[in-house]
Amino acid sequence: MRRRNEALVYNILPPHVAAHFMGSRKRQHEELYSQSYAEVGVLFASMPNFSDFYSEETVNNQGLECLRFLNEVISDFDALLELPQFQDIIKIKTIGSTYMAASGLNPSRQVKPDDPIQVRWSHLALLVEFALELKKALQGINEQSFNHFVLKMGINHGPITAGVIGARKPHYDIWGNSVNVASRMESTGKAGCIQVTDETTEILKHFGYVFEQRGLVSVKGKGQLMTYYLIGKGGTTPSNPETTFKDEEETKNNPDSVLGLDEDITIHLETNENSFDNPVHNNTTEHILTQYNAEDKPGSTEGPEKQNTEHKLDLSADPIHQLSEDTSPLILSSTAATSGSSETHLLQKSDADD
């Protein structure tokens, strides 16, 4: 029975707090546990469109199916905390569909004030990685359940006070101005984004993160704060789906913006039976390509004799392309990677040659 009680306590409280209460010394119910921390990271992550999803209609079994889905999401978030890299991230609580976690609460972590930022605030960068993993986990759930939920997140750092309240149902929580600001970063943020304060941005820049300035945001109790949206790490910034869609549409409507006019021409040769050998083909082919370079290339003022010769077709250079008595009328298909257009020139024996 004692082992079960210990397992339950360790499941409810953080390990170092559970060890405090499960020690050999007996403690009174009135005895409080509290601990102050100077450098802590706080994360709030919510699903703003879950309230629209929740309903108590008969089709949802009076809301039971909605709660079952929410439990699946929160359970997947909790499973991330079991990963070795997130051992120092502590889940504080859930408030509706809002997930609250913190970093830097491990008392065994020893840092000095004069340590580099990369050492003192490594747990804050770890909290950001945890937030990005939350987005991936929810995306995976969306793909399986055909939903479109997104996370709206806010991160802040600073001093806090942690403690356990309650005798019958003890609850570990954190308080402080840093927690309030982190909550405001989430509530005033944008769905699908991670909003942080200016001070938090300066710290995370040392870890290679890239930000987009949002501007001044009115925060209750703090006035106007300059905030930023976290985009990602340098060199690995995720693409915006809306921007990608616009770029694809622009490419379709204006191919010249992507493909250069001086790209090489791809030549396709097809042969049929009952052909003839006529040197006029070589001359005509060379004339067509030269005319294309002179007339179709925008901004070109050079004469045919000064055109770039790399676009000319030399059929004599490759034995495979040489014309013989066994070859058919030559079909020259030239596709220029310019405006997406394709021109096909059919060189056939004229009636006069018959």
C-alpha positions as CSV (number, residue, x, y, z in Angstrom):
1,M,0.0,0.0,0.0
2,R,2.8,2.4,0.8
3,R,4.4,1.8,-2.6
4,R,1.1,2.6,-4.3
5,N,0.8,5.8,-2.3
6,E,4.3,6.8,-3.2
7,A,3.7,6.1,-6.9
8,L,0.5,8.2,-6.7
9,V,2.3,11.1,-5.0
10,Y,5.2,11.0,-7.5
11,N,2.6,11.1,-10.3
12,I,0.9,14.1,-8.9
13,L,3.9,16.2,-7.7
14,P,7.3,16.9,-9.3
15,P,9.9,14.4,-8.3
16,H,11.8,16.7,-6.0
17,V,8.6,17.9,-4.3
18,A,7.3,14.4,-3.9
19,A,10.7,13.4,-2.3
20,H,10.2,16.2,0.1
21,F,6.9,14.9,1.4
22,M,7.8,11.2,1.2
23,G,10.9,11.6,3.4
24,S,11.4,9.9,6.6
25,R,10.5,12.9,8.7
26,K,6.9,13.2,9.5
27,R,5.3,16.5,8.6
28,Q,2.2,18.2,9.7
29,H,-0.6,18.9,7.3
30,E,-0.3,22.6,8.1
31,E,3.3,22.6,7.0
32,L,3.7,24.4,3.6
33,Y,6.2,23.7,0.9
34,S,7.5,26.7,-1.0
35,Q,10.6,27.5,-3.0
36,S,11.7,30.7,-4.8
37,Y,13.5,30.6,-8.1
38,A,15.2,33.5,-9.9
39,E,15.4,32.1,-13.5
40,V,12.4,30.1,-14.7
41,G,10.8,29.7,-18.0
42,V,7.0,29.5,-18.2
43,L,4.9,28.2,-21.1
44,F,1.1,28.5,-21.8
45,A,-0.3,26.6,-24.8
46,S,-4.0,26.6,-25.6
47,M,-6.3,25.4,-28.4
48,P,-8.5,28.5,-29.1
49,N,-10.9,26.7,-31.5
50,F,-11.6,23.9,-29.0
51,S,-14.5,25.8,-27.4
52,D,-16.2,26.0,-30.8
53,F,-15.6,22.2,-31.3
54,Y,-17.1,21.2,-27.9
55,S,-20.8,20.6,-27.9
56,E,-23.2,18.6,-25.8
57,E,-25.4,17.4,-28.6
58,T,-26.6,13.8,-28.9
59,V,-24.2,13.1,-31.8
60,N,-21.2,13.8,-29.4
61,N,-22.8,11.8,-26.6
62,Q,-23.5,14.9,-24.5
63,G,-19.9,16.2,-25.0
64,L,-18.2,12.9,-24.0
65,E,-16.6,12.5,-27.4
66,C,-15.2,16.0,-27.2
67,L,-13.7,15.3,-23.8
68,R,-12.3,12.0,-25.0
69,F,-10.5,13.9,-27.8
70,L,-9.2,16.5,-25.4
71,N,-7.9,13.7,-23.1
72,E,-6.0,12.2,-26.1
73,V,-4.4,15.5,-26.9
74,I,-3.3,16.2,-23.3
75,S,-2.1,12.6,-22.8
76,D,0.1,13.0,-25.9
77,F,1.5,16.2,-24.5
78,D,2.2,14.4,-21.2
79,A,4.0,11.6,-23.1
80,L,6.5,14.1,-24.4
81,L,7.6,14.8,-20.9
82,E,8.8,11.2,-20.6
83,L,11.4,11.7,-23.3
84,P,15.0,12.1,-21.9
85,Q,15.5,15.5,-23.4
86,F,12.5,16.9,-21.6
87,Q,13.1,15.5,-18.1
88,D,13.6,19.0,-16.7
89,I,10.3,20.3,-18.1
90,I,7.6,20.1,-15.5
91,K,3.9,20.2,-16.2
92,I,2.1,22.5,-13.9
93,K,-1.5,22.0,-14.8
94,T,-4.2,22.1,-17.4
95,I,-6.9,24.8,-17.4
96,G,-9.6,23.7,-19.8
97,S,-7.8,23.2,-23.1
98,T,-4.8,25.2,-21.9
99,Y,-1.5,23.4,-21.1
100,M,0.9,25.0,-18.6
101,A,4.5,23.9,-18.2
102,A,7.7,25.4,-16.8
103,S,11.5,24.9,-16.9
104,G,14.3,25.6,-14.5
105,L,12.5,24.2,-11.4
106,N,15.0,21.4,-10.8
107,P,16.8,22.3,-7.5
108,S,19.7,20.0,-8.4
109,R,20.6,22.3,-11.2
110,Q,23.6,24.4,-10.1
111,V,24.3,27.6,-12.0
112,K,26.2,30.8,-11.1
113,P,25.2,34.4,-11.9
114,D,28.3,34.9,-13.9
115,D,27.8,31.8,-16.1
116,P,27.3,32.4,-19.8
117,I,23.7,32.8,-21.0
118,Q,23.9,29.5,-22.9
119,V,24.5,27.8,-19.5
120,R,22.1,29.7,-17.3
121,W,19.2,29.7,-19.8
122,S,19.7,26.4,-21.5
123,H,16.4,25.2,-19.9
124,L,14.5,28.1,-21.6
125,A,15.7,26.9,-25.0
126,L,14.6,23.4,-24.0
127,L,11.2,24.8,-23.2
128,V,11.0,26.3,-26.7
129,E,11.8,22.9,-28.2
130,F,9.1,21.4,-26.1
131,A,6.6,24.0,-27.4
132,L,7.6,23.1,-31.0
133,E,7.1,19.4,-30.2
134,L,3.6,20.2,-28.9
135,K,2.8,21.7,-32.3
136,K,4.0,18.5,-34.1
137,A,2.1,16.3,-31.7
138,L,-1.2,18.2,-32.3
139,Q,-0.5,18.1,-36.1
140,G,-0.2,14.3,-36.0
141,I,-3.5,14.1,-34.1
142,N,-5.2,16.4,-36.6
143,E,-4.1,14.1,-39.4
144,Q,-5.5,11.0,-37.7
145,S,-8.8,12.6,-36.7
146,F,-9.3,15.0,-39.7
147,N,-9.4,18.0,-37.4
148,H,-7.8,21.4,-37.8
149,F,-6.8,22.4,-34.2
150,V,-3.9,24.8,-33.7
151,L,-2.0,26.0,-30.7
152,K,-1.6,29.5,-29.4
153,M,1.4,29.8,-27.2
154,G,3.1,32.3,-25.0
155,I,6.5,32.0,-23.3
156,N,8.1,34.3,-20.7
157,H,11.0,34.0,-18.2
158,G,11.8,35.5,-14.8
159,P,11.6,34.9,-11.0
160,I,8.7,32.9,-9.6
161,T,7.6,31.3,-6.3
162,A,6.6,27.6,-6.4
163,G,4.6,25.7,-3.7
164,V,2.1,23.0,-2.9
165,I,-1.4,24.0,-1.7
166,G,-4.1,21.7,-0.4
167,A,-4.1,18.9,2.2
168,R,-6.5,16.4,0.7
169,K,-5.7,17.1,-3.0
170,P,-2.3,18.7,-3.0
171,H,-1.5,20.7,-6.1
172,Y,1.9,22.1,-7.2
173,D,1.7,25.5,-8.7
174,I,3.8,28.6,-9.5
175,W,3.1,32.3,-8.9
176,G,4.6,35.6,-9.8
177,N,4.6,38.4,-12.3
178,S,6.6,36.3,-14.8
179,V,3.7,33.7,-14.8
180,N,1.1,36.5,-15.4
181,V,3.1,37.9,-18.4
182,A,3.5,34.4,-19.9
183,S,-0.3,33.9,-19.7
184,R,-0.8,37.3,-21.4
185,M,1.6,36.3,-24.1
186,E,-0.7,33.4,-24.9
187,S,-4.0,35.2,-24.6
188,T,-2.9,38.2,-26.7
189,G,-1.1,36.0,-29.3
190,K,-2.1,34.6,-32.6
191,A,-3.2,31.0,-33.4
192,G,-0.3,28.9,-34.6
193,C,2.3,31.2,-33.2
194,I,4.6,31.5,-30.1
195,Q,4.6,35.0,-28.7
196,V,7.4,36.1,-26.4
197,T,8.5,39.3,-24.8
198,D,11.4,41.5,-25.8
199,E,13.6,40.3,-22.9
200,T,12.9,36.7,-23.7
201,T,13.8,37.3,-27.3
202,E,17.2,38.6,-26.4
203,I,18.0,35.5,-24.5
204,L,16.8,33.0,-27.1
205,K,18.7,34.7,-29.9
206,H,21.9,33.3,-28.3
207,F,20.5,29.8,-29.1
208,G,20.0,30.6,-32.8
209,Y,16.2,31.3,-32.8
210,V,14.7,33.7,-35.3
211,F,11.9,36.1,-34.5
212,E,9.4,38.4,-36.2
213,Q,8.6,41.6,-34.5
214,R,4.9,42.0,-33.8
215,G,4.9,45.4,-32.1
216,L,3.5,46.9,-28.9
217,V,0.8,44.9,-27.1
218,S,-1.3,46.1,-24.3
219,V,-0.7,43.8,-21.3
220,K,-2.8,44.1,-18.2
221,G,-0.7,45.3,-15.3
222,K,2.3,45.9,-17.5
223,G,1.2,48.5,-20.0
224,Q,2.6,48.4,-23.6
225,L,5.1,45.6,-24.2
226,M,7.1,45.0,-27.3
227,T,6.5,41.4,-28.4
228,Y,7.8,39.0,-31.0
229,Y,6.7,35.8,-32.8
230,L,9.1,33.0,-32.7
231,I,9.7,31.7,-36.3
232,G,12.2,29.0,-35.7
233,K,15.9,28.4,-35.7
234,G,18.2,30.0,-38.1
235,G,18.4,28.0,-41.4
236,T,15.5,25.8,-40.4
237,T,12.6,28.3,-40.4
238,P,9.4,26.6,-41.4
239,S,7.6,27.8,-44.5
240,N,4.3,29.6,-44.2
241,P,1.6,27.5,-46.0
242,E,-0.2,30.7,-47.1
243,T,3.0,32.2,-48.6
244,T,3.8,28.9,-50.3
245,F,0.4,28.8,-51.9
246,K,0.7,32.4,-53.1
247,D,4.2,31.7,-54.6
248,E,2.8,28.7,-56.5
249,E,-0.1,30.8,-57.9
250,E,2.4,33.5,-59.0
251,T,4.6,30.9,-60.7
252,K,1.6,29.6,-62.7
253,N,0.5,33.1,-63.7
254,N,4.0,34.4,-64.5
255,P,6.5,31.7,-65.3
256,D,9.1,34.3,-66.4
257,S,9.6,35.2,-62.7
258,V,11.1,31.8,-62.1
259,L,12.5,30.5,-65.3
260,G,15.2,32.4,-67.2
261,L,15.0,33.3,-70.8
262,D,18.5,32.2,-71.6
263,E,18.0,28.6,-70.6
264,D,19.1,25.9,-73.0
265,I,16.6,24.5,-75.5
266,T,15.8,20.8,-75.2
267,I,15.7,19.1,-78.6
268,H,13.6,16.0,-79.2
269,L,14.2,14.1,-82.4
270,E,11.8,11.5,-83.8
271,T,12.3,9.5,-86.9
272,N,9.9,7.5,-89.1
273,E,10.4,5.3,-92.1
274,N,10.6,6.3,-95.8
275,S,12.7,9.3,-95.2
276,F,15.2,11.1,-97.4
277,D,18.6,12.6,-97.1
278,N,18.5,16.3,-97.8
279,P,21.1,18.9,-96.6
280,V,18.3,21.5,-96.6
281,H,17.2,20.0,-93.2
282,N,20.5,21.0,-91.5
283,N,20.3,24.5,-92.9
284,T,16.7,24.9,-92.0
285,T,17.2,23.7,-88.5
286,E,20.1,26.0,-87.9
287,H,18.1,28.9,-89.3
288,I,15.1,28.2,-87.0
289,L,17.3,28.2,-83.9
290,T,19.2,31.3,-84.9
291,Q,16.0,33.1,-85.7
292,Y,14.6,32.1,-82.2
293,N,17.7,33.6,-80.5
294,A,17.5,36.8,-82.5
295,E,13.8,37.5,-82.4
296,D,12.3,35.8,-79.3
297,K,15.0,36.6,-76.7
298,P,13.8,39.9,-75.0
299,G,16.2,42.8,-75.1
300,S,18.5,41.3,-77.6
301,T,20.0,43.7,-80.1
302,E,22.8,41.5,-81.4
303,G,22.7,40.3,-85.0
304,P,22.5,36.6,-86.0
305,E,26.3,36.4,-86.3
306,K,26.8,37.5,-82.7
307,Q,24.2,35.2,-81.1
308,N,25.1,32.7,-78.5
309,T,26.0,29.6,-80.4
310,E,25.3,27.2,-77.6
311,H,21.7,27.1,-78.6
312,K,22.5,26.0,-82.2
313,L,21.9,22.4,-83.2
314,D,24.8,20.6,-84.6
315,L,23.4,17.4,-86.0
316,S,26.8,16.3,-87.4
317,A,28.5,16.2,-84.0
318,D,26.6,13.3,-82.7
319,P,26.5,10.2,-84.9
320,I,23.1,9.3,-83.4
321,H,21.6,12.4,-84.8
322,Q,23.1,12.3,-88.3
323,L,20.7,12.1,-91.2
324,S,20.9,9.2,-93.6
325,E,18.8,7.7,-96.3
326,D,17.1,5.5,-93.8
327,T,15.9,8.4,-91.6
328,S,12.4,9.8,-91.8
329,P,11.3,13.4,-92.1
330,L,12.7,15.2,-89.1
331,I,10.4,16.4,-86.4
332,L,12.1,19.1,-84.4
333,S,10.4,19.8,-81.1
334,S,12.1,22.7,-79.2
335,T,10.9,23.6,-75.8
336,A,12.3,26.7,-74.4
337,A,12.3,27.1,-70.6
338,T,11.3,30.7,-70.9
339,S,7.6,31.4,-70.9
340,G,6.5,27.8,-70.6
341,S,5.5,27.7,-74.3
342,S,6.5,24.9,-76.6
343,E,7.1,25.2,-80.3
344,T,7.1,22.2,-82.7
345,H,8.6,22.6,-86.2
346,L,7.8,19.8,-88.7
347,L,10.3,19.6,-91.5
348,Q,8.9,17.6,-94.4
349,K,9.8,17.1,-98.0
350,S,8.0,19.8,-100.1
351,D,5.9,19.0,-103.1
352,A,8.6,20.6,-105.3
353,D,11.1,18.0,-104.1
354,D,8.8,15.2,-105.2
